[in-house]
Amino acid sequence: MVLQNDMPLSDVITMLLKGEERELHERDLLGYVENLSRGGKEALQQALKEVETAITGWDDSYFISTYEKRVDEFKQGKLNRDEYYLEDLFFKEDLLIKEGKVGLTVDYLYDAIEKLGFIDGNHQDAVTSAWALDDIEFLKTQWEDLSLGQIRALRAAIRDALKFVSPKQCNEVQNANRPQKQLTEYPEVFGTEVCCEMTGYKKDTIYKLTARGDLPCCRSGNNGRKLMFRREEVLAWMTARRQETKDEFINQMGGQLAARK
């Protein structure tokens, strides 16, 4: 399934939690959030609430199971507890399972990570080592990063969009069906109106970006209040945030895992 800008948020959340979109590009994610932002600040806030609720619900559907491990420790004489402790622990975990929750063990986590796919050989070695050392916290973190990476990226994009969107933006929706200009068709120097058309941002967002020094501009006139923009500078700014390649991501993760060893 491919992420489309007009997909209902509930479908997108389900898709990301199921891992049905493993190669989600940043441009697709930003395009989807941009479409959400056309509903204004309230629409983005509601979307953020739904995404955070979904992440919390996913996390609440699992628990770390220790019963079998404690039984083994008891048999080996390493557990300084009586048999009633094990009985209480069994009924506690059994109740969680009956509530629909899934118990996490090192074996479960290793198999789940393997199913999602190791990043590279170093990642597989680190996960295998953690499995052998019974390091369930490390395994749980790796599993969550792989399982929730995409929906966390969606949450981050919505939070970023909320920093710029105006509560009245829903009344300023642009016609999505109008023909799009080629970048070379824009003049070399232009004002705020053309900058909005070129970038797709509203005026209030452009003002915020220039006030913070994020978006390059020139200030003309005696008082320097009129904003002017150079086409090449705006284009360079629009393409500055580069999406890393899969190989670059693998190399980065490999370095982190090597440092952990």
C-alpha positions as CSV (number, residue, x, y, z in Angstrom):
1,M,0.0,0.0,0.0
2,V,1.3,3.5,-1.0
3,L,0.7,6.6,1.1
4,Q,-1.7,8.9,-0.7
5,N,-2.4,12.5,0.3
6,D,-6.2,12.0,0.4
7,M,-6.1,8.8,2.5
8,P,-8.1,8.9,5.8
9,L,-5.8,9.3,8.8
10,S,-7.1,6.1,10.4
11,D,-6.1,4.1,7.3
12,V,-2.6,5.7,7.3
13,I,-2.2,4.9,11.0
14,T,-3.2,1.3,10.5
15,M,-0.9,1.0,7.5
16,L,2.1,2.4,9.3
17,L,1.6,0.2,12.5
18,K,1.3,-2.9,10.3
19,G,4.5,-2.0,8.5
20,E,2.7,-2.0,5.1
21,E,4.8,1.0,3.9
22,R,8.4,0.1,4.6
23,E,10.0,2.6,2.2
24,L,8.1,5.7,3.1
25,H,9.9,8.7,1.6
26,E,10.0,12.0,3.5
27,R,8.5,13.9,0.6
28,D,5.4,11.6,0.7
29,L,5.1,12.2,4.4
30,L,5.5,15.9,4.2
31,G,3.0,16.0,1.3
32,Y,0.4,14.1,3.4
33,V,0.9,16.4,6.4
34,E,0.7,19.5,4.1
35,N,-2.7,18.2,3.0
36,L,-3.8,17.8,6.6
37,S,-2.7,21.3,7.4
38,R,-5.2,22.7,4.9
39,G,-7.8,22.0,7.5
40,G,-6.1,24.5,9.8
41,K,-4.5,24.2,13.3
42,E,-7.4,22.4,14.8
43,A,-7.2,19.7,12.2
44,L,-3.5,19.2,12.8
45,Q,-4.1,19.1,16.6
46,Q,-6.8,16.4,16.1
47,A,-4.5,14.4,13.8
48,L,-1.6,14.6,16.4
49,K,-4.0,13.4,19.1
50,E,-5.1,10.4,17.0
51,V,-1.5,9.5,16.1
52,E,-0.3,9.7,19.8
53,T,-3.3,7.7,20.9
54,A,-2.4,5.0,18.4
55,I,1.2,4.9,19.5
56,T,0.2,4.7,23.2
57,G,-2.4,2.0,22.4
58,W,0.2,-0.1,20.5
59,D,2.6,0.2,23.4
60,D,-0.1,-0.7,26.0
61,S,-0.9,-3.9,24.1
62,Y,2.4,-5.5,25.2
63,F,4.1,-6.3,28.5
64,I,7.4,-7.8,29.5
65,S,6.8,-11.4,30.5
66,T,9.1,-12.7,33.3
67,Y,7.2,-15.8,34.5
68,E,9.1,-18.5,32.6
69,K,12.4,-16.8,33.5
70,R,11.5,-16.7,37.2
71,V,10.5,-20.4,37.0
72,D,13.9,-21.4,35.7
73,E,15.6,-19.3,38.4
74,F,13.5,-21.0,41.0
75,K,14.4,-24.4,39.7
76,Q,18.1,-23.5,39.8
77,G,17.9,-22.1,43.3
78,K,18.6,-18.6,42.1
79,L,15.3,-17.1,43.1
80,N,14.9,-16.1,46.8
81,R,11.1,-16.4,46.7
82,D,8.5,-19.0,47.6
83,E,6.2,-20.9,45.2
84,Y,3.4,-18.4,46.0
85,Y,5.3,-15.7,44.3
86,L,5.4,-17.7,41.1
87,E,1.7,-18.5,41.4
88,D,0.8,-14.8,41.8
89,L,3.0,-13.9,38.9
90,F,1.4,-16.6,36.7
91,F,-2.1,-15.3,37.4
92,K,-1.0,-11.7,36.9
93,E,0.4,-12.4,33.4
94,D,-2.5,-14.7,32.6
95,L,-4.9,-11.9,33.3
96,L,-3.0,-9.6,31.0
97,I,-3.1,-12.2,28.2
98,K,-6.8,-12.6,28.6
99,E,-7.1,-8.8,28.2
100,G,-5.6,-9.2,24.8
101,K,-2.0,-8.2,25.7
102,V,1.1,-10.0,24.4
103,G,3.9,-11.0,26.6
104,L,7.4,-10.0,25.4
105,T,10.3,-12.4,25.9
106,V,13.8,-12.3,24.4
107,D,12.7,-15.1,22.0
108,Y,9.6,-13.3,20.9
109,L,11.5,-10.0,20.3
110,Y,14.3,-11.7,18.4
111,D,11.9,-13.4,16.1
112,A,9.9,-10.2,15.6
113,I,13.1,-8.2,14.8
114,E,14.2,-11.0,12.4
115,K,10.8,-10.9,10.7
116,L,11.0,-7.1,10.2
117,G,14.5,-7.4,8.9
118,F,17.9,-6.7,10.3
119,I,19.5,-3.4,9.1
120,D,22.8,-5.1,8.4
121,G,25.2,-7.7,9.7
122,N,26.3,-5.5,12.6
123,H,22.7,-5.1,13.6
124,Q,22.1,-8.8,13.5
125,D,25.2,-9.5,15.6
126,A,24.1,-6.9,18.2
127,V,20.6,-8.4,18.3
128,T,21.9,-11.9,18.6
129,S,24.3,-10.9,21.3
130,A,21.5,-9.2,23.2
131,W,19.3,-12.4,22.9
132,A,22.2,-14.5,24.2
133,L,22.7,-12.1,27.2
134,D,19.0,-11.9,27.9
135,D,19.1,-8.2,27.3
136,I,15.4,-7.7,26.8
137,E,15.5,-3.9,27.2
138,F,17.9,-3.6,24.2
139,L,15.8,-6.0,22.1
140,K,12.6,-4.1,23.0
141,T,14.1,-0.8,22.0
142,Q,15.3,-2.2,18.6
143,W,11.9,-3.8,18.0
144,E,10.1,-0.5,18.8
145,D,12.4,1.5,16.6
146,L,11.7,-0.8,13.6
147,S,7.9,-1.1,14.3
148,L,7.2,2.5,15.2
149,G,9.7,4.3,13.1
150,Q,7.3,5.4,10.4
151,I,4.4,6.5,12.6
152,R,6.9,8.4,14.9
153,A,8.1,10.2,11.7
154,L,4.4,11.1,11.0
155,R,4.0,12.4,14.5
156,A,7.2,14.5,14.2
157,A,6.0,16.0,10.9
158,I,2.7,17.0,12.3
159,R,4.4,18.6,15.3
160,D,6.6,20.6,12.9
161,A,3.6,21.7,10.9
162,L,1.9,22.9,14.0
163,K,4.7,25.4,14.6
164,F,3.8,27.3,11.4
165,V,0.1,26.7,10.6
166,S,-2.4,29.5,11.2
167,P,-5.8,28.8,12.9
168,K,-7.3,30.6,9.8
169,Q,-5.4,28.6,7.3
170,C,-8.5,26.5,6.5
171,N,-10.0,29.5,4.8
172,E,-6.9,30.0,2.6
173,V,-6.8,26.7,0.8
174,Q,-5.3,27.0,-2.6
175,N,-6.7,25.3,-5.7
176,A,-4.8,22.0,-5.9
177,N,-5.9,21.5,-9.6
178,R,-4.4,24.7,-11.0
179,P,-1.4,24.2,-13.4
180,Q,2.0,24.3,-11.6
181,K,4.7,26.5,-12.9
182,Q,8.1,25.2,-13.8
183,L,10.7,26.7,-11.4
184,T,12.5,28.4,-14.4
185,E,9.2,30.3,-15.1
186,Y,9.5,32.3,-11.9
187,P,11.4,35.7,-12.1
188,E,14.9,35.9,-10.8
189,V,13.7,38.3,-8.1
190,F,10.2,38.4,-6.7
191,G,8.1,39.4,-3.7
192,T,6.2,37.6,-1.0
193,E,3.2,36.6,-3.2
194,V,5.4,34.8,-5.7
195,C,7.4,33.2,-2.8
196,C,4.2,31.7,-1.4
197,E,3.3,30.3,-4.8
198,M,6.8,28.9,-5.4
199,T,7.1,27.2,-1.9
200,G,3.5,26.4,-1.2
201,Y,3.6,28.2,2.1
202,K,1.2,30.8,3.4
203,K,2.2,34.4,4.0
204,D,2.3,34.1,7.8
205,T,4.6,31.1,7.4
206,I,6.9,33.0,5.1
207,Y,7.1,35.9,7.5
208,K,8.0,33.5,10.4
209,L,10.7,31.8,8.4
210,T,12.3,35.0,7.4
211,A,12.0,36.5,10.9
212,R,13.9,33.5,12.3
213,G,16.5,33.8,9.5
214,D,15.6,30.4,8.1
215,L,14.5,31.5,4.7
216,P,17.0,33.8,2.8
217,C,15.5,37.2,1.7
218,C,16.4,40.8,1.0
219,R,14.7,43.8,2.6
220,S,14.1,46.6,0.1
221,G,13.0,50.2,0.8
222,N,14.2,52.8,3.3
223,N,12.7,51.0,6.3
224,G,13.6,47.5,5.0
225,R,10.2,46.1,5.6
226,K,9.4,44.9,2.1
227,L,10.6,41.4,1.5
228,M,12.2,40.3,-1.8
229,F,13.5,36.9,-2.7
230,R,16.0,35.5,-5.2
231,R,14.8,32.5,-7.1
232,E,18.1,30.5,-6.8
233,E,18.3,31.2,-3.1
234,V,14.8,30.0,-2.5
235,L,15.3,26.9,-4.6
236,A,18.5,26.1,-2.7
237,W,16.6,26.5,0.6
238,M,13.8,24.2,-0.6
239,T,16.2,21.4,-1.5
240,A,18.6,21.8,1.5
241,R,16.9,19.2,3.6
242,R,18.1,16.1,1.9
243,Q,16.7,12.6,2.6
244,E,19.5,10.2,3.5
245,T,19.7,7.1,1.3
246,K,19.2,3.6,2.6
247,D,23.0,2.9,2.5
248,E,23.7,6.0,4.5
249,F,21.2,5.0,7.1
250,I,22.7,1.5,7.3
251,N,26.2,3.0,7.7
252,Q,25.0,5.3,10.4
253,M,23.3,2.5,12.3
254,G,26.4,0.3,11.8
255,G,28.5,3.0,13.5
256,Q,26.2,3.3,16.4
257,L,26.1,-0.5,16.9
258,A,29.9,-0.7,16.7
259,A,30.2,2.0,19.3
260,R,27.9,0.1,21.6
261,K,30.2,-2.9,21.4
